[in-house]
């Protein structure tokens, strides 16, 4: 069975076959420099080629637009980070970790001397030391949990 394709058709007929409006068919054809005959009939072959070419250009433009949007977002993020660093709102991870380690070390050192500052009674000192040891173990566990959480965060390898 052979189906003949007419050499001309109305914009509505072409649009129905292609799944677009007759207005869009006329717009694409006109942009491609194709004109209709006096009776509103359009050359089917050239119009279809123009529609396919327009769809191809639109798809390429969408991909380019997405790539440009991703690039612009990355550049904006980079500018935000540089601005935050200049305004001293951004601290390198290593500096923050060292600050916390130094603070904790100082705190533990002061806690170790606490029993002697409280009492001379050896038995009471041992009770205080035992309580402080429990406290240090609890804090150690909590710090390890926090360290595990932050070990999996993005940007560990950065200083930003």
PyMOL commands that set and color helices and strands:
alter all, ss='L'
color gray80, all
select helices_A, chain A and resi 11-18+22-31+44-86+93-112+114-118+122-151
alter helices_A, ss='H'
color red, helices_A
select strands_A, chain A and resi 8-10+41-43
alter strands_A, ss='S'
color yellow, strands_A
deselect
rebuild
show_as cartoon
